[in-house]
């Protein structure tokens, strides 16, 4: 694996590159070359144990071509996963490339995950990720935040959104805590009144964070 240059793919003048700034997660902006890549980045940033998201992280020399994956996601336990983001209808065209890349990465103990648009956007999950992300920029009432977190930490199973709202807690504060990953919802990013919200401090995962993220993304 060779570290990629800052710009690996030659982009046409008509192709825009989005810069996603998530200073609460990492100092450098995340590049996204499509709306699907943008949606993936917002989704991955809400996973409780994500430490860093790198766009076009390296180049792989395969037998008949070079391959640059879309993202490398690094986690708090120092595990990582390589992500290829694609529109589902185009997957078959590149199947041989992905299989060759998977085999080469597996030799280094790294998994390549294909994240297609239907997976990322299933049942409005991407839209909810974008909504939650807007609240990451805001400040919140820290006293109210601590009260919410206290309720969430009292139970290993979490607290329902409806209970928090019935106690008079502000919805923007709840969204802010989810956006900043001080508490979390499920992998579908449910933020309805029936959603169960948990304290990050109460989360327990089996195995590596990278493997858990692989399953979390599928859910």
ABEGO torsion letter per residue (X at the ends): XBBBBABABBBBAABBBBBBBBAAABABBBBBABAAAAAAAAAAAABAABABBBBGABBBBBAABBBBBABBBBBAAGBBBBBBBBBAAAAAAAAAAAAAAAAAAAAAGBBBBBBBAAAAABGGAAAAAAAAAAAAABBBBAAAAAAAAAAAAABAAEBBAAAAAAAGBBAAAAAAAAAAGABBBBAAGBABAABBBBBAAABBBBEBAAAAAAAAAAX
